């Protein structure tokens, strides 16, 4: 799967998912794409095009983002369960 190019729909889903991550998680994206994107490390906004990344980098990024979203959902469920328990 790591060598299969992303479809336009997959790229769109990935682009839509990135803003759902926490700031710390978004910093993890920087670690993944930094070596593929020649930009100043001092830039306040880091921009990159998925089309400029290798297939492997896109898939690595996709896995990272999906893992982060799963973790965020788990945390939200735990937080909700804790709230319900406290409210009893």
HTML snippet that shows the backbone in 3Dmol.js (N, CA, C, O; Angstrom):
<script src="https://3Dmol.org/build/3Dmol-min.js"></script>
<div id="view" style="width:600px;height:400px;position:relative"></div>
<script>
const pdb = `
ATOM      1  N   UNK A   1       0.828  -1.206   0.000  1.00  0.00           N
ATOM      2  CA  UNK A   1       0.000   0.000   0.000  1.00  0.00           C
ATOM      3  C   UNK A   1       0.863   1.257   0.000  1.00  0.00           C
ATOM      4  O   UNK A   1       0.448   2.302  -0.502  1.00  0.00           O
ATOM      5  N   UNK A   2       2.075   1.152   0.570  1.00  0.00           N
ATOM      6  CA  UNK A   2       2.934   2.330   0.678  1.00  0.00           C
ATOM      7  C   UNK A   2       3.393   2.843  -0.682  1.00  0.00           C
ATOM      8  O   UNK A   2       3.784   4.004  -0.796  1.00  0.00           O
ATOM      9  N   UNK A   3       3.355   2.002  -1.715  1.00  0.00           N
ATOM     10  CA  UNK A   3       3.843   2.426  -3.025  1.00  0.00           C
ATOM     11  C   UNK A   3       2.715   2.695  -4.022  1.00  0.00           C
ATOM     12  O   UNK A   3       2.975   2.954  -5.197  1.00  0.00           O
ATOM     13  N   UNK A   4       1.472   2.636  -3.562  1.00  0.00           N
ATOM     14  CA  UNK A   4       0.336   2.890  -4.436  1.00  0.00           C
ATOM     15  C   UNK A   4       0.026   4.387  -4.397  1.00  0.00           C
ATOM     16  O   UNK A   4      -0.249   4.932  -3.328  1.00  0.00           O
ATOM     17  N   UNK A   5       0.066   5.052  -5.546  1.00  0.00           N
ATOM     18  CA  UNK A   5      -0.219   6.501  -5.555  1.00  0.00           C
ATOM     19  C   UNK A   5      -1.606   6.804  -4.990  1.00  0.00           C
ATOM     20  O   UNK A   5      -2.540   6.014  -5.129  1.00  0.00           O
ATOM     21  N   UNK A   6      -1.713   7.964  -4.353  1.00  0.00           N
ATOM     22  CA  UNK A   6      -2.986   8.379  -3.772  1.00  0.00           C
ATOM     23  C   UNK A   6      -3.927   8.873  -4.864  1.00  0.00           C
ATOM     24  O   UNK A   6      -3.510   9.533  -5.816  1.00  0.00           O
ATOM     25  N   UNK A   7      -5.178   8.545  -4.709  1.00  0.00           N
ATOM     26  CA  UNK A   7      -6.189   9.051  -5.631  1.00  0.00           C
ATOM     27  C   UNK A   7      -6.491  10.504  -5.251  1.00  0.00           C
ATOM     28  O   UNK A   7      -6.174  10.931  -4.140  1.00  0.00           O
ATOM     29  N   UNK A   8      -7.096  11.257  -6.159  1.00  0.00           N
ATOM     30  CA  UNK A   8      -7.498  12.624  -5.809  1.00  0.00           C
ATOM     31  C   UNK A   8      -8.424  12.657  -4.581  1.00  0.00           C
ATOM     32  O   UNK A   8      -8.332  13.571  -3.761  1.00  0.00           O
ATOM     33  N   UNK A   9      -9.303  11.672  -4.457  1.00  0.00           N
ATOM     34  CA  UNK A   9     -10.212  11.616  -3.303  1.00  0.00           C
ATOM     35  C   UNK A   9      -9.428  11.394  -2.007  1.00  0.00           C
ATOM     36  O   UNK A   9      -9.739  12.004  -0.983  1.00  0.00           O
ATOM     37  N   UNK A  10      -8.421  10.531  -2.048  1.00  0.00           N
ATOM     38  CA  UNK A  10      -7.594  10.280  -0.858  1.00  0.00           C
ATOM     39  C   UNK A  10      -6.819  11.541  -0.469  1.00  0.00           C
ATOM     40  O   UNK A  10      -6.709  11.868   0.713  1.00  0.00           O
ATOM     41  N   UNK A  11      -6.287  12.240  -1.461  1.00  0.00           N
ATOM     42  CA  UNK A  11      -5.564  13.482  -1.188  1.00  0.00           C
ATOM     43  C   UNK A  11      -6.490  14.524  -0.581  1.00  0.00           C
ATOM     44  O   UNK A  11      -6.112  15.239   0.347  1.00  0.00           O
ATOM     45  N   UNK A  12      -7.694  14.605  -1.108  1.00  0.00           N
ATOM     46  CA  UNK A  12      -8.672  15.555  -0.595  1.00  0.00           C
ATOM     47  C   UNK A  12      -9.024  15.229   0.858  1.00  0.00           C
ATOM     48  O   UNK A  12      -9.104  16.122   1.702  1.00  0.00           O
ATOM     49  N   UNK A  13      -9.230  13.955   1.137  1.00  0.00           N
ATOM     50  CA  UNK A  13      -9.544  13.515   2.503  1.00  0.00           C
ATOM     51  C   UNK A  13      -8.392  13.865   3.442  1.00  0.00           C
ATOM     52  O   UNK A  13      -8.619  14.338   4.555  1.00  0.00           O
ATOM     53  N   UNK A  14      -7.170  13.636   2.997  1.00  0.00           N
ATOM     54  CA  UNK A  14      -5.999  13.941   3.813  1.00  0.00           C
ATOM     55  C   UNK A  14      -5.917  15.437   4.095  1.00  0.00           C
ATOM     56  O   UNK A  14      -5.682  15.846   5.233  1.00  0.00           O
ATOM     57  N   UNK A  15      -6.111  16.251   3.064  1.00  0.00           N
ATOM     58  CA  UNK A  15      -6.081  17.712   3.238  1.00  0.00           C
ATOM     59  C   UNK A  15      -7.147  18.173   4.217  1.00  0.00           C
ATOM     60  O   UNK A  15      -6.906  19.074   5.020  1.00  0.00           O
ATOM     61  N   UNK A  16      -8.332  17.559   4.157  1.00  0.00           N
ATOM     62  CA  UNK A  16      -9.429  17.931   5.056  1.00  0.00           C
ATOM     63  C   UNK A  16      -9.182  17.459   6.489  1.00  0.00           C
ATOM     64  O   UNK A  16      -9.699  18.051   7.437  1.00  0.00           O
ATOM     65  N   UNK A  17      -8.405  16.411   6.645  1.00  0.00           N
ATOM     66  CA  UNK A  17      -8.165  15.832   7.967  1.00  0.00           C
ATOM     67  C   UNK A  17      -7.075  16.563   8.757  1.00  0.00           C
ATOM     68  O   UNK A  17      -7.117  16.590   9.987  1.00  0.00           O
ATOM     69  N   UNK A  18      -6.121  17.143   8.074  1.00  0.00           N
ATOM     70  CA  UNK A  18      -4.994  17.780   8.760  1.00  0.00           C
ATOM     71  C   UNK A  18      -5.445  18.858   9.754  1.00  0.00           C
ATOM     72  O   UNK A  18      -4.913  18.905  10.863  1.00  0.00           O
ATOM     73  N   UNK A  19      -6.403  19.724   9.405  1.00  0.00           N
ATOM     74  CA  UNK A  19      -6.818  20.747  10.376  1.00  0.00           C
ATOM     75  C   UNK A  19      -7.497  20.181  11.631  1.00  0.00           C
ATOM     76  O   UNK A  19      -7.657  20.904  12.615  1.00  0.00           O
ATOM     77  N   UNK A  20      -7.893  18.923  11.615  1.00  0.00           N
ATOM     78  CA  UNK A  20      -8.530  18.305  12.776  1.00  0.00           C
ATOM     79  C   UNK A  20      -7.521  17.907  13.854  1.00  0.00           C
ATOM     80  O   UNK A  20      -7.899  17.569  14.976  1.00  0.00           O
ATOM     81  N   UNK A  21      -6.242  17.950  13.503  1.00  0.00           N
ATOM     82  CA  UNK A  21      -5.209  17.550  14.449  1.00  0.00           C
ATOM     83  C   UNK A  21      -4.883  18.682  15.423  1.00  0.00           C
ATOM     84  O   UNK A  21      -5.091  19.861  15.134  1.00  0.00           O
ATOM     85  N   UNK A  22      -4.369  18.283  16.580  1.00  0.00           N
ATOM     86  CA  UNK A  22      -3.911  19.278  17.545  1.00  0.00           C
ATOM     87  C   UNK A  22      -2.638  19.931  16.999  1.00  0.00           C
ATOM     88  O   UNK A  22      -2.031  19.438  16.048  1.00  0.00           O
ATOM     89  N   UNK A  23      -2.252  21.030  17.609  1.00  0.00           N
ATOM     90  CA  UNK A  23      -1.027  21.716  17.187  1.00  0.00           C
ATOM     91  C   UNK A  23       0.189  20.798  17.314  1.00  0.00           C
ATOM     92  O   UNK A  23       1.045  20.761  16.430  1.00  0.00           O
ATOM     93  N   UNK A  24       0.255  20.069  18.409  1.00  0.00           N
ATOM     94  CA  UNK A  24       1.377  19.139  18.615  1.00  0.00           C
ATOM     95  C   UNK A  24       1.399  18.076  17.517  1.00  0.00           C
ATOM     96  O   UNK A  24       2.460  17.718  17.007  1.00  0.00           O
ATOM     97  N   UNK A  25       0.219  17.578  17.163  1.00  0.00           N
ATOM     98  CA  UNK A  25       0.146  16.573  16.105  1.00  0.00           C
ATOM     99  C   UNK A  25       0.529  17.172  14.759  1.00  0.00           C
ATOM    100  O   UNK A  25       1.170  16.507  13.946  1.00  0.00           O
ATOM    101  N   UNK A  26       0.145  18.416  14.517  1.00  0.00           N
ATOM    102  CA  UNK A  26       0.517  19.071  13.268  1.00  0.00           C
ATOM    103  C   UNK A  26       2.030  19.257  13.195  1.00  0.00           C
ATOM    104  O   UNK A  26       2.607  19.220  12.108  1.00  0.00           O
ATOM    105  N   UNK A  27       2.669  19.454  14.332  1.00  0.00           N
ATOM    106  CA  UNK A  27       4.130  19.533  14.335  1.00  0.00           C
ATOM    107  C   UNK A  27       4.744  18.212  13.890  1.00  0.00           C
ATOM    108  O   UNK A  27       5.820  18.193  13.291  1.00  0.00           O
ATOM    109  N   UNK A  28       4.058  17.105  14.184  1.00  0.00           N
ATOM    110  CA  UNK A  28       4.523  15.801  13.719  1.00  0.00           C
ATOM    111  C   UNK A  28       4.525  15.714  12.199  1.00  0.00           C
ATOM    112  O   UNK A  28       5.367  15.037  11.608  1.00  0.00           O
ATOM    113  N   UNK A  29       3.588  16.397  11.578  1.00  0.00           N
ATOM    114  CA  UNK A  29       3.543  16.443  10.115  1.00  0.00           C
ATOM    115  C   UNK A  29       4.814  17.105   9.591  1.00  0.00           C
ATOM    116  O   UNK A  29       5.393  16.668   8.596  1.00  0.00           O
ATOM    117  N   UNK A  30       5.232  18.160  10.272  1.00  0.00           N
ATOM    118  CA  UNK A  30       6.466  18.845   9.863  1.00  0.00           C
ATOM    119  C   UNK A  30       7.645  17.884   9.826  1.00  0.00           C
ATOM    120  O   UNK A  30       8.464  17.914   8.908  1.00  0.00           O
ATOM    121  N   UNK A  31       7.715  17.033  10.839  1.00  0.00           N
ATOM    122  CA  UNK A  31       8.819  16.072  10.899  1.00  0.00           C
ATOM    123  C   UNK A  31       8.787  15.113   9.717  1.00  0.00           C
ATOM    124  O   UNK A  31       9.834  14.694   9.222  1.00  0.00           O
ATOM    125  N   UNK A  32       7.601  14.771   9.272  1.00  0.00           N
ATOM    126  CA  UNK A  32       7.463  13.830   8.153  1.00  0.00           C
ATOM    127  C   UNK A  32       7.837  14.490   6.830  1.00  0.00           C
ATOM    128  O   UNK A  32       8.539  13.886   6.018  1.00  0.00           O
ATOM    129  N   UNK A  33       7.377  15.729   6.599  1.00  0.00           N
ATOM    130  CA  UNK A  33       7.543  16.335   5.277  1.00  0.00           C
ATOM    131  C   UNK A  33       8.733  17.293   5.173  1.00  0.00           C
ATOM    132  O   UNK A  33       9.094  17.701   4.069  1.00  0.00           O
ATOM    133  N   UNK A  34       9.336  17.651   6.283  1.00  0.00           N
ATOM    134  CA  UNK A  34      10.393  18.681   6.270  1.00  0.00           C
ATOM    135  C   UNK A  34      11.492  18.402   5.248  1.00  0.00           C
ATOM    136  O   UNK A  34      11.890  19.304   4.511  1.00  0.00           O
ATOM    137  N   UNK A  35      11.985  17.174   5.196  1.00  0.00           N
ATOM    138  CA  UNK A  35      13.090  16.879   4.275  1.00  0.00           C
ATOM    139  C   UNK A  35      12.657  16.886   2.805  1.00  0.00           C
ATOM    140  O   UNK A  35      13.500  16.900   1.908  1.00  0.00           O
ATOM    141  N   UNK A  36      11.346  16.876   2.563  1.00  0.00           N
ATOM    142  CA  UNK A  36      10.845  16.895   1.193  1.00  0.00           C
ATOM    143  C   UNK A  36      10.478  18.288   0.707  1.00  0.00           C
ATOM    144  O   UNK A  36      10.207  18.488  -0.478  1.00  0.00           O
ATOM    145  N   UNK A  37      10.470  19.255   1.625  1.00  0.00           N
ATOM    146  CA  UNK A  37      10.013  20.607   1.297  1.00  0.00           C
ATOM    147  C   UNK A  37      11.068  21.641   1.676  1.00  0.00           C
ATOM    148  O   UNK A  37      11.236  21.952   2.855  1.00  0.00           O
ATOM    149  N   UNK A  38      11.764  22.164   0.705  1.00  0.00           N
ATOM    150  CA  UNK A  38      12.783  23.165   1.016  1.00  0.00           C
ATOM    151  C   UNK A  38      12.154  24.501   1.405  1.00  0.00           C
ATOM    152  O   UNK A  38      11.756  25.278   0.538  1.00  0.00           O
ATOM    153  N   UNK A  39      12.066  24.764   2.697  1.00  0.00           N
ATOM    154  CA  UNK A  39      11.554  26.030   3.214  1.00  0.00           C
ATOM    155  C   UNK A  39      12.381  26.421   4.420  1.00  0.00           C
ATOM    156  O   UNK A  39      13.067  25.598   5.025  1.00  0.00           O
ATOM    157  N   UNK A  40      12.302  27.671   4.746  1.00  0.00           N
ATOM    158  CA  UNK A  40      12.998  28.152   5.927  1.00  0.00           C
ATOM    159  C   UNK A  40      12.382  27.530   7.171  1.00  0.00           C
ATOM    160  O   UNK A  40      11.160  27.444   7.287  1.00  0.00           O
ATOM    161  N   UNK A  41      13.224  27.098   8.098  1.00  0.00           N
ATOM    162  CA  UNK A  41      12.732  26.549   9.364  1.00  0.00           C
ATOM    163  C   UNK A  41      12.112  27.641  10.231  1.00  0.00           C
ATOM    164  O   UNK A  41      11.433  27.342  11.214  1.00  0.00           O
ATOM    165  N   UNK A  42      12.338  28.891   9.877  1.00  0.00           N
ATOM    166  CA  UNK A  42      11.828  30.001  10.677  1.00  0.00           C
ATOM    167  C   UNK A  42      10.474  30.503  10.185  1.00  0.00           C
ATOM    168  O   UNK A  42       9.909  31.430  10.766  1.00  0.00           O
ATOM    169  N   UNK A  43       9.959  29.911   9.140  1.00  0.00           N
ATOM    170  CA  UNK A  43       8.670  30.340   8.592  1.00  0.00           C
ATOM    171  C   UNK A  43       7.569  30.100   9.626  1.00  0.00           C
ATOM    172  O   UNK A  43       7.534  29.057  10.278  1.00  0.00           O
ATOM    173  N   UNK A  44       6.677  31.074   9.764  1.00  0.00           N
ATOM    174  CA  UNK A  44       5.571  30.929  10.711  1.00  0.00           C
ATOM    175  C   UNK A  44       4.519  29.957  10.178  1.00  0.00           C
ATOM    176  O   UNK A  44       3.878  29.242  10.948  1.00  0.00           O
ATOM    177  N   UNK A  45       4.350  29.937   8.867  1.00  0.00           N
ATOM    178  CA  UNK A  45       3.391  29.033   8.242  1.00  0.00           C
ATOM    179  C   UNK A  45       4.182  28.104   7.328  1.00  0.00           C
ATOM    180  O   UNK A  45       4.961  28.550   6.486  1.00  0.00           O
ATOM    181  N   UNK A  46       3.969  26.831   7.511  1.00  0.00           N
ATOM    182  CA  UNK A  46       4.672  25.840   6.698  1.00  0.00           C
ATOM    183  C   UNK A  46       3.672  25.285   5.702  1.00  0.00           C
ATOM    184  O   UNK A  46       2.668  24.688   6.090  1.00  0.00           O
ATOM    185  N   UNK A  47       3.942  25.479   4.422  1.00  0.00           N
ATOM    186  CA  UNK A  47       3.038  25.000   3.383  1.00  0.00           C
ATOM    187  C   UNK A  47       3.754  23.980   2.518  1.00  0.00           C
ATOM    188  O   UNK A  47       4.955  24.079   2.267  1.00  0.00           O
ATOM    189  N   UNK A  48       2.995  23.010   2.074  1.00  0.00           N
ATOM    190  CA  UNK A  48       3.547  22.015   1.157  1.00  0.00           C
ATOM    191  C   UNK A  48       2.417  21.489   0.292  1.00  0.00           C
ATOM    192  O   UNK A  48       1.247  21.544   0.671  1.00  0.00           O
ATOM    193  N   UNK A  49       2.777  20.987  -0.856  1.00  0.00           N
ATOM    194  CA  UNK A  49       1.813  20.394  -1.780  1.00  0.00           C
ATOM    195  C   UNK A  49       1.963  18.880  -1.735  1.00  0.00           C
ATOM    196  O   UNK A  49       3.069  18.355  -1.862  1.00  0.00           O
ATOM    197  N   UNK A  50       0.863  18.192  -1.555  1.00  0.00           N
ATOM    198  CA  UNK A  50       0.929  16.732  -1.548  1.00  0.00           C
ATOM    199  C   UNK A  50       1.505  16.200  -2.854  1.00  0.00           C
ATOM    200  O   UNK A  50       2.198  15.183  -2.865  1.00  0.00           O
ATOM    201  N   UNK A  51       1.216  16.889  -3.949  1.00  0.00           N
ATOM    202  CA  UNK A  51       1.708  16.441  -5.250  1.00  0.00           C
ATOM    203  C   UNK A  51       3.232  16.513  -5.359  1.00  0.00           C
ATOM    204  O   UNK A  51       3.823  15.881  -6.234  1.00  0.00           O
ATOM    205  N   UNK A  52       3.862  17.272  -4.480  1.00  0.00           N
ATOM    206  CA  UNK A  52       5.312  17.403  -4.524  1.00  0.00           C
ATOM    207  C   UNK A  52       6.008  16.335  -3.671  1.00  0.00           C
ATOM    208  O   UNK A  52       7.226  16.168  -3.748  1.00  0.00           O
ATOM    209  N   UNK A  53       5.230  15.619  -2.860  1.00  0.00           N
ATOM    210  CA  UNK A  53       5.794  14.574  -2.004  1.00  0.00           C
ATOM    211  C   UNK A  53       5.845  13.251  -2.758  1.00  0.00           C
ATOM    212  O   UNK A  53       5.066  13.017  -3.682  1.00  0.00           O
ATOM    213  N   UNK A  54       6.762  12.401  -2.355  1.00  0.00           N
ATOM    214  CA  UNK A  54       6.818  11.062  -2.946  1.00  0.00           C
ATOM    215  C   UNK A  54       5.579  10.278  -2.503  1.00  0.00           C
ATOM    216  O   UNK A  54       4.928  10.627  -1.519  1.00  0.00           O
ATOM    217  N   UNK A  55       5.276   9.238  -3.232  1.00  0.00           N
ATOM    218  CA  UNK A  55       4.150   8.378  -2.881  1.00  0.00           C
ATOM    219  C   UNK A  55       4.331   7.856  -1.455  1.00  0.00           C
ATOM    220  O   UNK A  55       3.385   7.838  -0.667  1.00  0.00           O
ATOM    221  N   UNK A  56       5.539   7.436  -1.136  1.00  0.00           N
ATOM    222  CA  UNK A  56       5.827   6.889   0.197  1.00  0.00           C
ATOM    223  C   UNK A  56       5.577   7.935   1.287  1.00  0.00           C
ATOM    224  O   UNK A  56       5.012   7.617   2.333  1.00  0.00           O
ATOM    225  N   UNK A  57       5.994   9.174   1.046  1.00  0.00           N
ATOM    226  CA  UNK A  57       5.778  10.255   2.028  1.00  0.00           C
ATOM    227  C   UNK A  57       4.293  10.543   2.192  1.00  0.00           C
ATOM    228  O   UNK A  57       3.821  10.744   3.311  1.00  0.00           O
ATOM    229  N   UNK A  58       3.556  10.566   1.094  1.00  0.00           N
ATOM    230  CA  UNK A  58       2.106  10.789   1.169  1.00  0.00           C
ATOM    231  C   UNK A  58       1.439   9.704   2.002  1.00  0.00           C
ATOM    232  O   UNK A  58       0.584  10.001   2.836  1.00  0.00           O
ATOM    233  N   UNK A  59       1.817   8.471   1.787  1.00  0.00           N
ATOM    234  CA  UNK A  59       1.225   7.359   2.534  1.00  0.00           C
ATOM    235  C   UNK A  59       1.637   7.401   4.004  1.00  0.00           C
ATOM    236  O   UNK A  59       0.835   7.096   4.887  1.00  0.00           O
ATOM    237  N   UNK A  60       2.882   7.776   4.262  1.00  0.00           N
ATOM    238  CA  UNK A  60       3.349   7.915   5.643  1.00  0.00           C
ATOM    239  C   UNK A  60       2.552   9.012   6.350  1.00  0.00           C
ATOM    240  O   UNK A  60       2.145   8.863   7.502  1.00  0.00           O
ATOM    241  N   UNK A  61       2.346  10.092   5.647  1.00  0.00           N
ATOM    242  CA  UNK A  61       1.574  11.208   6.192  1.00  0.00           C
ATOM    243  C   UNK A  61       0.119  10.779   6.437  1.00  0.00           C
ATOM    244  O   UNK A  61      -0.462  11.099   7.474  1.00  0.00           O
ATOM    245  N   UNK A  62      -0.454  10.062   5.485  1.00  0.00           N
ATOM    246  CA  UNK A  62      -1.824   9.580   5.625  1.00  0.00           C
ATOM    247  C   UNK A  62      -1.963   8.688   6.862  1.00  0.00           C
ATOM    248  O   UNK A  62      -2.915   8.835   7.629  1.00  0.00           O
ATOM    249  N   UNK A  63      -1.026   7.774   7.056  1.00  0.00           N
ATOM    250  CA  UNK A  63      -1.072   6.880   8.215  1.00  0.00           C
ATOM    251  C   UNK A  63      -0.955   7.673   9.505  1.00  0.00           C
ATOM    252  O   UNK A  63      -1.700   7.432  10.454  1.00  0.00           O
ATOM    253  N   UNK A  64      -0.031   8.611   9.544  1.00  0.00           N
ATOM    254  CA  UNK A  64       0.160   9.430  10.739  1.00  0.00           C
ATOM    255  C   UNK A  64      -1.124  10.202  11.081  1.00  0.00           C
ATOM    256  O   UNK A  64      -1.573  10.195  12.227  1.00  0.00           O
ATOM    257  N   UNK A  65      -1.700  10.857  10.089  1.00  0.00           N
ATOM    258  CA  UNK A  65      -2.910  11.661  10.313  1.00  0.00           C
ATOM    259  C   UNK A  65      -4.061  10.767  10.774  1.00  0.00           C
ATOM    260  O   UNK A  65      -4.777  11.117  11.712  1.00  0.00           O
ATOM    261  N   UNK A  66      -4.243   9.620  10.125  1.00  0.00           N
ATOM    262  CA  UNK A  66      -5.322   8.710  10.519  1.00  0.00           C
ATOM    263  C   UNK A  66      -5.121   8.183  11.940  1.00  0.00           C
ATOM    264  O   UNK A  66      -6.081   8.067  12.701  1.00  0.00           O
ATOM    265  N   UNK A  67      -3.873   7.864  12.297  1.00  0.00           N
ATOM    266  CA  UNK A  67      -3.582   7.407  13.661  1.00  0.00           C
ATOM    267  C   UNK A  67      -3.889   8.500  14.681  1.00  0.00           C
ATOM    268  O   UNK A  67      -4.437   8.220  15.747  1.00  0.00           O
ATOM    269  N   UNK A  68      -3.540   9.735  14.358  1.00  0.00           N
ATOM    270  CA  UNK A  68      -3.816  10.860  15.260  1.00  0.00           C
ATOM    271  C   UNK A  68      -5.317  11.056  15.448  1.00  0.00           C
ATOM    272  O   UNK A  68      -5.783  11.289  16.563  1.00  0.00           O
ATOM    273  N   UNK A  69      -6.062  10.963  14.368  1.00  0.00           N
ATOM    274  CA  UNK A  69      -7.513  11.146  14.446  1.00  0.00           C
ATOM    275  C   UNK A  69      -8.145  10.036  15.292  1.00  0.00           C
ATOM    276  O   UNK A  69      -9.043  10.300  16.092  1.00  0.00           O
ATOM    277  N   UNK A  70      -7.679   8.799  15.116  1.00  0.00           N
ATOM    278  CA  UNK A  70      -8.186   7.695  15.943  1.00  0.00           C
ATOM    279  C   UNK A  70      -7.902   7.964  17.420  1.00  0.00           C
ATOM    280  O   UNK A  70      -8.769   7.772  18.272  1.00  0.00           O
ATOM    281  N   UNK A  71      -6.691   8.405  17.711  1.00  0.00           N
ATOM    282  CA  UNK A  71      -6.307   8.704  19.093  1.00  0.00           C
ATOM    283  C   UNK A  71      -7.174   9.829  19.658  1.00  0.00           C
ATOM    284  O   UNK A  71      -7.604   9.759  20.809  1.00  0.00           O
ATOM    285  N   UNK A  72      -7.428  10.844  18.872  1.00  0.00           N
ATOM    286  CA  UNK A  72      -8.267  11.965  19.321  1.00  0.00           C
ATOM    287  C   UNK A  72      -9.693  11.497  19.616  1.00  0.00           C
ATOM    288  O   UNK A  72     -10.314  11.950  20.577  1.00  0.00           O
ATOM    289  N   UNK A  73     -10.206  10.591  18.788  1.00  0.00           N
ATOM    290  CA  UNK A  73     -11.550  10.065  19.011  1.00  0.00           C
ATOM    291  C   UNK A  73     -11.607   9.251  20.300  1.00  0.00           C
ATOM    292  O   UNK A  73     -12.570   9.344  21.062  1.00  0.00           O
ATOM    293  N   UNK A  74     -10.555   8.445  20.539  1.00  0.00           N
ATOM    294  CA  UNK A  74     -10.492   7.665  21.778  1.00  0.00           C
ATOM    295  C   UNK A  74     -10.482   8.588  22.986  1.00  0.00           C
ATOM    296  O   UNK A  74     -11.195   8.359  23.962  1.00  0.00           O
ATOM    297  N   UNK A  75      -9.663   9.640  22.911  1.00  0.00           N
ATOM    298  CA  UNK A  75      -9.579  10.592  24.025  1.00  0.00           C
ATOM    299  C   UNK A  75     -10.920  11.277  24.258  1.00  0.00           C
ATOM    300  O   UNK A  75     -11.327  11.482  25.402  1.00  0.00           O
ATOM    301  N   UNK A  76     -11.607  11.630  23.170  1.00  0.00           N
ATOM    302  CA  UNK A  76     -12.908  12.288  23.297  1.00  0.00           C
ATOM    303  C   UNK A  76     -13.925  11.345  23.945  1.00  0.00           C
ATOM    304  O   UNK A  76     -14.723  11.774  24.779  1.00  0.00           O
ATOM    305  N   UNK A  77     -13.901  10.064  23.566  1.00  0.00           N
ATOM    306  CA  UNK A  77     -14.810   9.081  24.165  1.00  0.00           C
ATOM    307  C   UNK A  77     -14.510   8.920  25.648  1.00  0.00           C
ATOM    308  O   UNK A  77     -15.424   8.883  26.471  1.00  0.00           O
ATOM    309  N   UNK A  78     -13.216   8.825  25.989  1.00  0.00           N
ATOM    310  CA  UNK A  78     -12.819   8.694  27.389  1.00  0.00           C
ATOM    311  C   UNK A  78     -13.270   9.905  28.188  1.00  0.00           C
ATOM    312  O   UNK A  78     -13.785   9.776  29.299  1.00  0.00           O
ATOM    313  N   UNK A  79     -13.071  11.078  27.613  1.00  0.00           N
ATOM    314  CA  UNK A  79     -13.454  12.321  28.286  1.00  0.00           C
ATOM    315  C   UNK A  79     -14.964  12.355  28.516  1.00  0.00           C
ATOM    316  O   UNK A  79     -15.425  12.754  29.586  1.00  0.00           O
ATOM    317  N   UNK A  80     -15.724  11.939  27.521  1.00  0.00           N
ATOM    318  CA  UNK A  80     -17.181  11.908  27.641  1.00  0.00           C
ATOM    319  C   UNK A  80     -17.616  10.894  28.705  1.00  0.00           C
ATOM    320  O   UNK A  80     -18.505  11.172  29.509  1.00  0.00           O
ATOM    321  N   UNK A  81     -16.985   9.723  28.703  1.00  0.00           N
ATOM    322  CA  UNK A  81     -17.311   8.688  29.702  1.00  0.00           C
ATOM    323  C   UNK A  81     -16.987   9.200  31.112  1.00  0.00           C
ATOM    324  O   UNK A  81     -17.762   8.988  32.045  1.00  0.00           O
ATOM    325  N   UNK A  82     -15.856   9.866  31.260  1.00  0.00           N
ATOM    326  CA  UNK A  82     -15.492  10.437  32.560  1.00  0.00           C
ATOM    327  C   UNK A  82     -16.515  11.483  33.010  1.00  0.00           C
ATOM    328  O   UNK A  82     -16.866  11.554  34.187  1.00  0.00           O
ATOM    329  N   UNK A  83     -16.978  12.275  32.077  1.00  0.00           N
ATOM    330  CA  UNK A  83     -17.969  13.314  32.401  1.00  0.00           C
ATOM    331  C   UNK A  83     -19.272  12.672  32.862  1.00  0.00           C
ATOM    332  O   UNK A  83     -19.877  13.114  33.839  1.00  0.00           O
ATOM    333  N   UNK A  84     -19.703  11.625  32.153  1.00  0.00           N
ATOM    334  CA  UNK A  84     -20.936  10.922  32.513  1.00  0.00           C
ATOM    335  C   UNK A  84     -20.801  10.319  33.922  1.00  0.00           C
ATOM    336  O   UNK A  84     -21.725  10.397  34.731  1.00  0.00           O
ATOM    337  N   UNK A  85     -19.636   9.719  34.197  1.00  0.00           N
ATOM    338  CA  UNK A  85     -19.407   9.147  35.516  1.00  0.00           C
ATOM    339  C   UNK A  85     -19.443  10.198  36.607  1.00  0.00           C
ATOM    340  O   UNK A  85     -20.009   9.971  37.677  1.00  0.00           O
ATOM    341  N   UNK A  86     -18.840  11.346  36.341  1.00  0.00           N
ATOM    342  CA  UNK A  86     -18.807  12.423  37.339  1.00  0.00           C
ATOM    343  C   UNK A  86     -20.195  12.999  37.593  1.00  0.00           C
ATOM    344  O   UNK A  86     -20.510  13.418  38.707  1.00  0.00           O
ATOM    345  N   UNK A  87     -21.018  13.015  36.553  1.00  0.00           N
ATOM    346  CA  UNK A  87     -22.357  13.609  36.663  1.00  0.00           C
ATOM    347  C   UNK A  87     -23.356  12.697  37.386  1.00  0.00           C
ATOM    348  O   UNK A  87     -24.456  13.141  37.716  1.00  0.00           O
ATOM    349  N   UNK A  88     -23.001  11.453  37.634  1.00  0.00           N
ATOM    350  CA  UNK A  88     -23.934  10.506  38.291  1.00  0.00           C
ATOM    351  C   UNK A  88     -24.059  10.820  39.763  1.00  0.00           C
ATOM    352  O   UNK A  88     -24.793  10.139  40.480  1.00  0.00           O
TER     353      UNK A  88
END
`;
const viewer = $3Dmol.createViewer("view");
viewer.addModel(pdb, "pdb");
viewer.setStyle({}, {cartoon: {color: "spectrum"}});
viewer.zoomTo();
viewer.render();
</script>
